[in-house]
Amino acid sequence: MENIELDRFIYLLVLGLGIAGWFVAENRQSLGKTARQGVAWFLIFVGIVAAYGLWQDVESDILNRQAVFEDTQRIEVPRRRDGHFEMTLQINGTPINVLVDTGASEFVLSPQDARRVGIDVDKIIFAGTARTANGTVRTAYTSVDDVRIGALDFGSVPVSVNEAEMSMSLLGMSFLDQFERIEIAGDQLILER
């Protein structure tokens, strides 16, 4: 724990003990009732902390979802808290989360995602290279048979598989070029075919 965190912890501990001491002193005539109220308030506090801690998971799973409009061939993707756009694609029937990266030339699958969609990573040849922010990495060129975003079907799509581990697959320009319009409007990425 860093000094600042330790100082805050000590401050909160002393403040909590002070409040608890005052509460007990004020209610010393009925300590049983006071203990029950204290436990109830403690459980409420723990519940609030747990809800706050889980909120990011709930928010990313429920609230920040892309919207696909089949009739207009339009996809709207909300911006994540970190400023990036994340989409979910169905690749060979498997949902894969990808980071939209207009700075990436290729549609790049992580080794983990490549395995999930049925690519035998141990048998492909990593003959290509790509320059990234982390240096040069080896890549293998292949394709996936079926890519869908919601009800929109993109058919067979060429992809690169990165040899090094990645936190998330990247949806680069080789895929985004299939859209006639790419726009960032406020906190939404809009893609139209």
N, CA and C of each residue as an Amber inpcrd file, in Angstrom:
protein
   579
   0.8400000  -1.1760000   0.0000000   0.0000000   0.0000000   0.0000000
   0.8860000   1.2400000   0.0000000   0.6070000   2.1950000  -0.8660000
   1.3800000   3.4200000  -0.9030000   1.0240000   4.2900000   0.2910000
   1.8890000   5.2760000   0.5840000   1.6750000   6.1440000   1.7480000
   0.3560000   6.8830000   1.6790000  -0.0200000   7.3660000   0.4970000
  -1.2800000   8.1070000   0.3610000  -2.4570000   7.1920000   0.6700000
  -2.4310000   5.9600000   0.1590000  -3.5130000   5.0210000   0.4310000
  -3.5540000   4.6560000   1.9080000  -2.4000000   4.4720000   2.5190000
  -2.3410000   4.1450000   3.9430000  -2.8900000   5.3020000   4.7650000
  -2.5260000   6.5400000   4.4100000  -3.0430000   7.7140000   5.1230000
  -4.5660000   7.7900000   5.0160000  -5.0960000   7.5500000   3.8400000
  -6.5480000   7.5820000   3.6640000  -7.2220000   6.4850000   4.4840000
  -6.6220000   5.2910000   4.4760000  -7.1860000   4.1810000   5.2350000
  -7.2220000   4.5110000   6.7270000  -6.1260000   5.0430000   7.2410000
  -6.0740000   5.4010000   8.6750000  -7.1050000   6.4810000   8.9750000
  -7.2090000   7.4820000   8.1160000  -8.1890000   8.5420000   8.3120000
  -9.6060000   7.9760000   8.3610000  -9.9350000   7.1220000   7.3920000
 -11.2800000   6.5340000   7.3620000 -11.5290000   5.6290000   8.5620000
 -10.5080000   4.9020000   9.0030000 -10.6470000   4.0410000  10.1730000
 -10.9260000   4.8650000  11.4230000 -10.1570000   5.9280000  11.6360000
 -10.3670000   6.7950000  12.8030000 -11.7400000   7.4540000  12.7320000
 -12.1250000   7.9240000  11.5480000 -13.4390000   8.5430000  11.3900000
 -14.5520000   7.5370000  11.6840000 -14.4160000   6.3240000  11.1630000
 -15.4150000   5.2940000  11.4160000 -15.5090000   4.9250000  12.8850000
 -14.3570000   4.7950000  13.5430000 -14.3720000   4.4770000  14.9800000
 -14.9930000   5.6100000  15.7830000 -14.7450000   6.8490000  15.3750000
 -15.3450000   7.9950000  16.0600000 -16.8620000   7.9920000  15.9290000
 -17.3450000   7.7520000  14.7350000 -18.7940000   7.7080000  14.5200000
 -19.4150000   6.5440000  15.2800000 -18.7600000   5.3710000  15.2320000
 -19.2830000   4.2080000  15.9530000 -19.2900000   4.4710000  17.4600000
 -18.2290000   5.0950000  17.9730000 -18.1770000   5.4240000  19.4010000
 -19.2780000   6.3780000  19.8060000 -19.5060000   7.4170000  19.0170000
 -20.5850000   8.3520000  19.3000000 -21.9320000   7.6460000  19.2730000
 -22.1420000   6.7740000  18.2970000 -23.4010000   6.0580000  18.1620000
 -23.6610000   5.1720000  19.3780000 -22.6270000   4.4610000  19.8460000
 -22.7800000   3.5950000  21.0310000 -23.0460000   4.4380000  22.2730000
 -22.3330000   5.5620000  22.4230000 -22.5260000   6.4200000  23.5930000
 -23.9370000   6.9970000  23.6350000 -24.4620000   7.3760000  22.5090000
 -25.8010000   7.9470000  22.4450000 -26.8910000   6.9130000  22.7080000
 -26.6050000   5.6520000  22.3980000 -27.6220000   4.6100000  22.5060000
 -27.2500000   3.5490000  23.5340000 -26.5120000   3.9070000  24.5730000
 -26.0410000   2.9090000  25.5430000 -27.1710000   2.3070000  26.3720000
 -28.3260000   2.9350000  26.4050000 -29.4460000   2.4030000  27.1660000
 -30.0110000   1.1400000  26.5130000 -29.8900000   1.0590000  25.1870000
 -30.4330000  -0.1070000  24.4770000 -29.3700000  -0.6540000  23.5210000
 -28.3400000  -1.2720000  24.0830000 -27.2120000  -1.7520000  23.2760000
 -27.6150000  -2.8630000  22.3020000 -28.5790000  -3.7060000  22.6560000
 -29.0240000  -4.7720000  21.7500000 -29.6190000  -4.1950000  20.4760000
 -30.4840000  -3.2050000  20.6630000 -31.0940000  -2.5480000  19.5110000
 -30.0270000  -1.8080000  18.6980000 -29.1070000  -1.1860000  19.4000000
 -28.0210000  -0.4640000  18.7370000 -27.1590000  -1.4220000  17.9190000
 -26.8670000  -2.6060000  18.4670000 -26.0560000  -3.5980000  17.7480000
 -26.7770000  -4.0530000  16.4840000 -28.0850000  -4.2980000  16.5750000
 -28.8490000  -4.6960000  15.3930000 -28.8260000  -3.6030000  14.3230000
 -28.9970000  -2.3620000  14.7450000 -28.9430000  -1.2460000  13.7960000
 -27.5480000  -1.1130000  13.1790000 -26.5380000  -1.3160000  14.0070000
 -25.1600000  -1.2480000  13.5010000 -24.9030000  -2.3090000  12.4510000
 -25.3630000  -3.5390000  12.7130000 -25.1930000  -4.6200000  11.7410000
 -25.9600000  -4.2990000  10.4620000 -27.1730000  -3.7720000  10.6060000
 -27.9770000  -3.4290000   9.4310000 -27.2650000  -2.3630000   8.5970000
 -26.7530000  -1.3130000   9.2510000 -26.0460000  -0.2630000   8.5110000
 -24.7550000  -0.7930000   7.8880000 -24.0680000  -1.6830000   8.5680000
 -22.8540000  -2.2900000   8.0070000 -23.1910000  -3.0810000   6.7450000
 -24.2730000  -3.8650000   6.7870000 -24.6790000  -4.6500000   5.6180000
 -25.1100000  -3.7470000   4.4610000 -25.7730000  -2.6480000   4.7780000
 -26.1420000  -1.6810000   3.7410000 -24.8830000  -1.1050000   3.1020000
 -23.9050000  -0.7480000   3.9260000 -22.6390000  -0.2050000   3.4240000
 -21.9300000  -1.2260000   2.5300000 -21.8560000  -2.4880000   2.9690000
 -21.2120000  -3.5340000   2.1780000 -21.9510000  -3.7250000   0.8530000
 -23.2740000  -3.6710000   0.8870000 -24.0630000  -3.8010000  -0.3400000
 -23.7900000  -2.6720000  -1.3210000 -23.6670000  -1.4560000  -0.8240000
 -23.3760000  -0.3140000  -1.6920000 -21.9830000  -0.4600000  -2.3100000
 -21.0050000  -0.8690000  -1.4970000 -19.6460000  -1.0700000  -2.0110000
 -19.6330000  -2.1690000  -3.0680000 -20.3340000  -3.2720000  -2.8240000
 -20.3960000  -4.3740000  -3.7880000 -21.0740000  -3.9220000  -5.0880000
 -22.1720000  -3.1760000  -4.9760000 -22.8710000  -2.6920000  -6.1680000
 -21.9730000  -1.7610000  -6.9730000 -21.2370000  -0.8910000  -6.3020000
 -20.3210000   0.0140000  -6.9910000 -19.2180000  -0.7780000  -7.6990000
 -18.6870000  -1.7870000  -7.0140000 -17.6270000  -2.6070000  -7.5940000
 -18.0900000  -3.4050000  -8.7930000 -19.3430000  -3.8410000  -8.7870000
 -19.8740000  -4.6320000  -9.8980000 -20.4310000  -3.7840000 -11.0290000
 -20.5880000  -2.4820000 -10.7950000 -21.2310000  -1.6260000 -11.7750000
 -20.5140000  -1.6320000 -13.1170000 -19.1730000  -1.6230000 -13.1160000
 -18.4440000  -1.6110000 -14.3870000 -18.7440000  -2.8680000 -15.1950000
 -18.8360000  -4.0250000 -14.5160000 -19.1720000  -5.2550000 -15.2260000
 -20.5910000  -5.1890000 -15.7810000 -21.5160000  -4.7130000 -14.9690000
 -22.9090000  -4.6170000 -15.4020000 -23.0290000  -3.6210000 -16.5430000
 -22.3550000  -2.4870000 -16.4110000 -22.4370000  -1.4540000 -17.4330000
 -21.8900000  -1.9590000 -18.7670000 -20.7390000  -2.6300000 -18.7340000
 -20.1590000  -3.0980000 -19.9960000 -20.9550000  -4.2520000 -20.5840000
 -21.5970000  -5.0660000 -19.7490000 -22.3660000  -6.1930000 -20.2560000
 -23.7560000  -5.8010000 -20.7430000 -24.3560000  -4.7840000 -20.1420000
 -25.7440000  -4.4630000 -20.4500000 -25.8980000  -3.1340000 -21.1880000
 -25.2750000  -2.0980000 -20.6850000 -25.5550000  -0.7730000 -21.2180000
 -24.7870000  -0.4360000 -22.4920000 -23.5250000  -0.8120000 -22.5870000
 -22.7050000  -0.4300000 -23.7300000 -22.7410000  -1.4950000 -24.8030000
 -23.8350000  -1.5960000 -25.4870000 -23.9760000  -2.5820000 -26.5560000
 -24.1870000  -1.8690000 -27.8750000 -23.6530000  -2.4810000 -28.8930000
 -23.8380000  -1.9380000 -30.2250000 -25.2750000  -2.1660000 -30.6780000
 -25.7310000  -1.2890000 -31.5260000 -27.0670000  -1.4300000 -32.1100000
 -26.8980000  -1.6640000 -33.5960000 -27.5610000  -2.7050000 -34.1220000
 -27.4720000  -3.0440000 -35.5300000 -28.8590000  -2.8570000 -36.1450000
 -28.9060000  -2.0340000 -37.1900000 -30.1590000  -1.7640000 -37.8900000
 -30.0640000  -2.4250000 -39.2620000 -30.6880000  -3.5930000 -39.3780000
 -30.5680000  -4.4020000 -40.5900000 -31.1450000  -3.7010000 -41.8160000
 -32.2920000  -3.0240000 -41.6440000 -32.9430000  -2.4110000 -42.8000000
 -32.1080000  -1.2940000 -43.4180000 -31.3500000  -0.5690000 -42.6090000
 -30.5110000   0.5210000 -43.1350000 -29.0400000   0.1310000 -43.2110000
 -28.7080000  -1.1140000 -42.8410000 -27.3160000  -1.5780000 -42.8600000
 -26.4300000  -0.6480000 -42.0300000 -26.9250000  -0.2810000 -40.8510000
 -26.2450000   0.6960000 -39.9890000 -25.9220000   0.0550000 -38.6490000
 -24.7360000   0.3700000 -38.1400000 -24.3010000  -0.1070000 -36.8280000
 -23.9080000   1.1140000 -36.0050000 -24.4080000   1.1810000 -34.7790000
 -24.0400000   2.2550000 -33.8560000 -23.3540000   1.6290000 -32.6570000
 -22.1570000   2.1190000 -32.3530000 -21.3430000   1.5590000 -31.2740000
 -21.0600000   2.6660000 -30.2650000 -21.4680000   2.4860000 -28.9900000
 -21.1830000   3.5210000 -27.9920000 -19.7150000   3.4940000 -27.5730000
 -19.2010000   4.6580000 -27.2180000 -17.8240000   4.7900000 -26.7490000
 -17.7120000   4.2300000 -25.3270000 -16.6680000   3.4600000 -25.0790000
 -16.4150000   2.9570000 -23.7280000 -15.8660000   4.0780000 -22.8580000
 -15.8120000   3.8390000 -21.5710000 -15.2780000   4.8370000 -20.6420000
 -13.8390000   5.2170000 -20.9590000 -13.0710000   4.2630000 -21.4870000
 -11.6680000   4.5490000 -21.7820000 -11.4890000   5.2690000 -23.1170000
 -12.5950000   5.6020000 -23.8080000 -12.5280000   6.3500000 -25.0470000
 -12.4980000   5.5030000 -26.3010000 -12.4190000   4.1940000 -26.1730000
 -12.3570000   3.3020000 -27.3260000 -13.7490000   2.7730000 -27.6930000
 -13.8160000   2.1830000 -28.8820000 -15.0480000   1.5630000 -29.3520000
 -14.8240000   0.0590000 -29.4300000 -15.7140000  -0.6890000 -28.8080000
 -15.6230000  -2.1510000 -28.7860000 -16.8750000  -2.7230000 -29.4230000
 -16.6700000  -3.7020000 -30.3040000 -17.7960000  -4.3540000 -30.9740000
 -17.7610000  -5.8490000 -30.7010000 -18.9120000  -6.4760000 -30.8570000
 -18.9990000  -7.9310000 -30.7720000 -19.3690000  -8.4490000 -32.1530000
 -18.5230000  -9.3230000 -32.6870000 -18.7550000  -9.9570000 -33.9740000
 -19.0090000 -11.4330000 -33.7430000 -19.8110000 -12.0400000 -34.5950000
 -19.9700000 -13.4930000 -34.6070000 -19.0210000 -14.0090000 -35.6810000
 -17.9810000 -14.6930000 -35.2690000 -17.0170000 -15.2400000 -36.2220000
 -17.1310000 -16.7550000 -36.1560000 -17.5210000 -17.3380000 -37.2660000
 -17.7730000 -18.7890000 -37.3200000 -18.7060000 -19.2260000 -36.1900000
 -19.6820000 -18.3810000 -35.8810000 -20.6780000 -18.6990000 -34.8640000
 -20.2590000 -18.4100000 -33.4340000 -19.0590000 -17.8780000 -33.2320000
 -18.5500000 -17.6050000 -31.8850000 -18.5080000 -16.0950000 -31.6550000
 -19.0930000 -15.6000000 -30.5520000 -19.0130000 -14.1590000 -30.2910000
 -17.5840000 -13.7640000 -29.8880000 -17.0490000 -12.7730000 -30.5820000
 -15.6990000 -12.2820000 -30.3260000 -15.7590000 -10.7720000 -30.1350000
 -15.2330000 -10.2820000 -29.0360000 -15.1500000  -8.8450000 -28.8010000
 -13.8840000  -8.3150000 -29.4550000 -14.0340000  -7.2330000 -30.2130000
 -12.9070000  -6.6290000 -30.9100000 -12.8630000  -5.1330000 -30.6230000
 -11.6620000  -4.6000000 -30.6340000 -11.4550000  -3.1740000 -30.4580000
 -11.3780000  -2.5510000 -31.8510000 -12.2080000  -1.5460000 -32.1210000
 -12.1730000  -0.8610000 -33.4070000 -10.9220000   0.0110000 -33.4160000
 -10.0300000  -0.2340000 -34.3990000  -8.7400000   0.4490000 -34.4430000
  -8.4800000   0.9340000 -35.8610000  -8.7910000   2.2080000 -36.1140000
  -8.5800000   2.7630000 -37.4520000  -7.0940000   2.9310000 -37.7530000
  -6.2480000   2.7960000 -36.7570000  -4.8080000   2.8600000 -36.9700000
  -4.2100000   1.5230000 -37.3500000  -5.0060000   0.4650000 -37.2840000
  -4.5320000  -0.8670000 -37.6700000  -4.9130000  -1.1220000 -39.1260000
  -3.9710000  -1.6280000 -39.9090000  -4.2390000  -1.9150000 -41.3180000
  -5.0970000  -3.1570000 -41.4820000  -4.8880000  -4.1270000 -40.6240000
  -5.5060000  -5.4440000 -40.7730000  -6.5680000  -5.7010000 -39.7110000
  -7.3750000  -6.7040000 -39.9660000  -8.2770000  -7.2980000 -38.9760000
  -7.4100000  -8.3500000 -38.2790000  -7.0250000  -8.0980000 -37.0430000
  -6.0430000  -8.9330000 -36.3520000  -6.7030000  -9.6830000 -35.2040000
  -6.6140000 -11.0030000 -35.2640000  -7.1320000 -11.8400000 -34.1760000
  -6.0060000 -12.1730000 -33.2090000  -6.3290000 -12.1430000 -31.9360000
  -5.3820000 -12.6250000 -30.9340000  -5.2890000 -14.1450000 -31.0660000
  -4.2020000 -14.7520000 -30.5900000  -4.1110000 -16.2140000 -30.6610000
  -5.2770000 -16.9060000 -29.9500000  -5.7270000 -16.3330000 -28.8160000
  -6.8380000 -16.9320000 -28.0700000  -8.1210000 -16.9130000 -28.8960000
  -8.4220000 -15.7500000 -29.5050000  -9.6380000 -15.6430000 -30.3100000
  -9.5480000 -16.5130000 -31.5590000  -8.3650000 -16.5940000 -32.1500000
  -8.1890000 -17.4450000 -33.3340000  -8.5290000 -18.8950000 -32.9940000
  -8.0730000 -19.3650000 -31.8600000  -8.4050000 -20.7390000 -31.4320000
  -9.9030000 -20.8920000 -31.2290000 -10.5270000 -19.8870000 -30.6140000
 -11.9610000 -19.9570000 -30.3330000 -12.7910000 -20.0730000 -31.6020000
 -12.3300000 -19.4690000 -32.7100000 -13.1060000 -19.5040000 -33.9540000
 -12.6950000 -20.6530000 -34.8570000 -11.8110000 -21.5270000 -34.3770000
 -11.4810000 -22.7430000 -35.1170000 -10.1990000 -22.7130000 -35.9110000
  -9.3550000 -21.7060000 -35.7270000  -8.0700000 -21.6570000 -36.4210000
  -7.0500000 -22.4160000 -35.5890000  -6.3620000 -23.3580000 -36.2060000
  -5.3230000 -24.1260000 -35.5090000  -4.0410000 -23.2960000 -35.5180000
  -3.8330000 -22.5550000 -34.4630000  -2.7080000 -21.6200000 -34.3680000
  -1.3690000 -22.3430000 -34.4270000  -1.3200000 -23.5910000 -34.0010000
  -0.0630000 -24.3430000 -34.0110000   0.3300000 -24.7750000 -35.4190000
  -0.6030000 -24.7460000 -36.3690000  -0.3080000 -25.2230000 -37.7260000
  -0.1880000 -24.1090000 -38.7590000  -0.5300000 -22.8760000 -38.3990000
  -0.4000000 -21.7970000 -39.3800000   1.0340000 -21.2720000 -39.3740000
   1.4310000 -20.6670000 -40.4750000   2.8060000 -20.1860000 -40.6260000
   2.8330000 -18.6810000 -40.3820000   3.6230000 -18.2790000 -39.4100000
   3.7640000 -16.8630000 -39.0700000   4.8800000 -16.2710000 -39.9330000
   4.5300000 -15.9730000 -41.1910000   5.5200000 -15.4970000 -42.1470000
   5.5170000 -13.9710000 -42.2870000   4.4620000 -13.3260000 -41.8490000
   4.3670000 -11.8720000 -41.9750000   4.8630000 -11.1740000 -40.7250000
   5.0140000  -9.8730000 -40.8190000   5.3830000  -9.0650000 -39.6570000
   4.4960000  -7.8280000 -39.6310000   4.3290000  -7.3040000 -38.4560000
   3.5780000  -6.0610000 -38.2840000   4.3020000  -5.2070000 -37.2550000
   4.3340000  -3.9130000 -37.5300000   4.9200000  -2.9840000 -36.5590000
   3.8050000  -2.4580000 -35.6720000   3.9890000  -2.5940000 -34.3760000
   2.9960000  -2.1380000 -33.4080000   3.6550000  -1.1790000 -32.4360000
   2.8620000  -0.6420000 -31.5530000   3.4080000   0.2300000 -30.5100000
   4.3750000  -0.5270000 -29.6140000   4.2240000  -1.8450000 -29.5450000
   5.1010000  -2.6670000 -28.7070000   6.2620000  -3.2740000 -29.4880000
   6.4520000  -2.8510000 -30.7260000   7.5410000  -3.3890000 -31.5300000
   7.0180000  -4.2370000 -32.6710000   7.9260000  -4.9530000 -33.3100000
   7.5710000  -5.7980000 -34.4410000   7.1200000  -7.1620000 -33.9540000
   6.0030000  -7.6380000 -34.5200000   5.4620000  -8.9530000 -34.1590000
   5.2660000  -9.7720000 -35.4260000   5.2920000 -11.0690000 -35.2600000
   5.0460000 -11.9590000 -36.3970000   3.5510000 -12.2280000 -36.5130000
   3.0960000 -12.3340000 -37.7790000   1.6820000 -12.5750000 -38.0420000
   1.5290000 -13.6790000 -39.0770000   0.3560000 -14.2810000 -39.0700000
   0.0000000 -15.2840000 -40.0720000  -1.2740000 -14.8170000 -40.7620000
  -1.3180000 -14.9520000 -42.0860000  -2.4850000 -14.5350000 -42.8500000
  -3.3570000 -15.7460000 -43.1380000  -4.6410000 -15.5780000 -42.8950000
  -5.6100000 -16.6390000 -43.1490000  -6.9660000 -15.9720000 -43.3620000
  -8.0180000 -16.7270000 -43.2890000  -9.3570000 -16.1450000 -43.3950000
 -10.3050000 -16.9220000 -42.4920000 -11.4120000 -16.2840000 -42.1730000
 -12.4830000 -16.9420000 -41.4220000 -13.6870000 -17.0190000 -42.3500000
 -14.4420000 -18.0930000 -42.2230000 -15.5180000 -18.3810000 -43.1840000
 -16.7550000 -17.5020000 -43.0340000 -17.0920000 -17.1280000 -41.8100000
 -18.3850000 -16.4800000 -41.6000000 -18.2510000 -15.3950000 -40.5370000
 -18.4420000 -14.1350000 -40.9420000 -18.4110000 -13.0080000 -40.0090000
 -19.7510000 -12.3040000 -40.0780000 -20.3460000 -12.1010000 -38.9060000
 -21.6370000 -11.4080000 -38.8110000 -21.5730000 -10.3840000 -37.6800000
 -22.2660000  -9.2920000 -37.9120000 -22.4990000  -8.3090000 -36.8590000
 -24.0060000  -8.1880000 -36.7700000 -24.5610000  -8.7440000 -35.7210000
 -26.0100000  -8.8190000 -35.6340000 -26.5330000  -9.6230000 -36.8050000
 -27.4760000  -9.0490000 -37.5680000 -28.0550000  -9.7390000 -38.7250000
 -27.2870000  -9.4560000 -40.0110000 -26.2600000  -8.5900000 -39.9530000
 -25.4970000  -8.2540000 -41.1470000 -24.4350000  -9.3200000 -41.4030000
 -24.4420000  -9.8740000 -42.6090000 -23.5370000 -10.9680000 -42.9820000
 -22.4080000 -10.4280000 -43.8590000 -21.1690000 -10.6810000 -43.4600000
 -20.0040000 -10.2170000 -44.2150000 -19.2990000 -11.3630000 -44.9320000
 -19.7920000 -12.5830000 -44.7760000 -19.2190000 -13.7350000 -45.4610000
 -17.8180000 -14.0690000 -44.9880000 -16.9980000 -14.5680000 -45.9110000
 -15.6160000 -14.9300000 -45.6110000 -14.7650000 -13.6600000 -45.5680000
 -13.9020000 -13.5630000 -44.5670000 -13.1220000 -12.3440000 -44.3590000
 -11.6610000 -12.7080000 -44.1050000 -10.7150000 -12.0280000 -44.7720000
  -9.3020000 -12.2660000 -44.4740000  -8.9340000 -11.6680000 -43.1130000
  -8.1000000 -12.3870000 -42.3790000  -7.6470000 -11.9240000 -41.0710000
  -6.1600000 -12.2240000 -40.9230000  -5.5460000 -11.5110000 -39.9980000
  -4.1840000 -11.8220000 -39.5650000  -4.2990000 -12.3720000 -38.1560000
  -3.4540000 -13.3420000 -37.8460000  -3.3890000 -13.8570000 -36.4780000
  -2.0590000 -13.4060000 -35.9090000  -2.1070000 -12.7350000 -34.7950000
  -0.9040000 -12.2500000 -34.1350000  -0.2420000 -13.3970000 -33.3810000
   1.0640000 -13.5350000 -33.4950000   1.7420000 -14.6120000 -32.7770000
   1.8130000 -14.3190000 -31.2770000   2.0100000 -13.0610000 -30.9290000
   2.1110000 -12.6800000 -29.5170000   0.7100000 -12.5340000 -28.9180000
   0.6130000 -12.7400000 -27.6220000  -0.6630000 -12.5780000 -26.9260000
  -1.1180000 -11.1310000 -27.0110000  -2.4140000 -10.9440000 -27.0920000
  -3.0270000  -9.6170000 -27.1380000  -4.1810000  -9.5910000 -26.1490000
  -4.4410000  -8.4250000 -25.5970000  -5.5710000  -8.3350000 -24.6670000
  -6.8990000  -8.4060000 -25.4040000  -6.9120000  -7.9890000 -26.6800000
  -8.1530000  -7.9950000 -27.4490000  -7.8170000  -7.9830000 -28.9380000
  -8.6390000  -8.6250000 -29.7320000  -8.4690000  -8.5950000 -31.1850000
  -8.7780000  -7.1980000 -31.7040000  -8.2010000  -6.8570000 -32.8760000
  -8.3410000  -5.5110000 -33.4380000  -9.1050000  -5.5570000 -34.7540000
 -10.0780000  -4.6910000 -34.8750000 -10.8410000  -4.5580000 -36.1130000
 -10.2540000  -3.3690000 -36.8690000  -9.3730000  -3.6620000 -37.8320000
  -8.6600000  -2.6190000 -38.5480000  -9.3210000  -2.2530000 -39.8670000
  -8.5770000  -1.4790000 -40.6500000  -9.1190000  -0.8970000 -41.8680000
  -9.4530000  -1.9220000 -42.9520000  -8.7690000  -3.0590000 -42.9760000
  -9.0980000  -4.0490000 -44.0030000 -10.5580000  -4.5000000 -43.8950000
 -11.1110000  -4.4860000 -42.6960000 -12.5290000  -4.8100000 -42.5140000
 -13.3850000  -3.5530000 -42.6120000 -12.9520000  -2.4610000 -42.0020000
 -13.7490000  -1.2340000 -41.9830000 -13.9520000  -0.6540000 -43.3780000
 -13.0690000  -0.9820000 -44.3290000 -13.2230000  -0.5010000 -45.7060000
 -14.4940000  -1.0150000 -46.3710000 -15.1430000  -2.0010000 -45.7970000
 -16.3900000  -2.5150000 -46.3600000 -17.5630000  -1.5690000 -46.1240000
 -17.3550000  -0.5670000 -45.2820000 -18.4210000   0.3800000 -44.9750000
 -18.2730000   1.6220000 -45.8460000 -19.4080000   2.1480000 -46.3240000
 -19.3950000   3.3800000 -47.1130000 -19.1960000   4.5980000 -46.2250000
 -19.6400000   4.4880000 -44.9990000 -19.5640000   5.6420000 -44.0970000
 -19.0600000   5.1890000 -42.7400000 -18.0540000   5.8810000 -42.2430000
 -17.5400000   5.6780000 -40.8900000 -17.5080000   7.0550000 -40.2480000
 -18.2630000   7.2190000 -39.1640000 -18.3680000   8.5320000 -38.5370000
 -18.3580000   8.3920000 -37.0230000 -17.6960000   9.3300000 -36.3750000
 -17.7760000   9.4230000 -34.9210000 -18.5860000  10.6680000 -34.6190000
 -19.7640000  10.4600000 -34.0370000 -20.6700000  11.5590000 -33.7080000
 -20.8830000  11.5380000 -32.1970000 -20.2690000  12.4930000 -31.5150000
 -20.3620000  12.5050000 -30.0530000 -19.6900000  11.2760000 -29.4930000
 -20.4170000  10.4930000 -28.7540000 -19.8840000   9.2680000 -28.1430000
 -20.3200000   8.0160000 -28.8720000 -20.5780000   8.1400000 -30.1790000
 -20.9880000   6.9770000 -30.9630000 -20.1760000   6.8610000 -32.2410000
 -19.8190000   5.6130000 -32.5410000 -19.2370000   5.2770000 -33.8370000
 -20.3740000   4.7830000 -34.7030000 -20.5110000   5.3600000 -35.8950000
 -21.5810000   4.9830000 -36.8130000 -20.9460000   4.3780000 -38.0540000
 -21.3600000   3.1650000 -38.3770000 -20.8800000   2.4710000 -39.5610000
 -22.0710000   2.1850000 -40.4560000 -21.9740000   2.5170000 -41.7480000
 -23.0560000   2.2340000 -42.6850000 -22.4850000   1.5920000 -43.9350000
 -23.1720000   0.5440000 -44.4080000 -22.7650000  -0.1660000 -45.6290000
 -23.3790000   0.4780000 -46.8540000
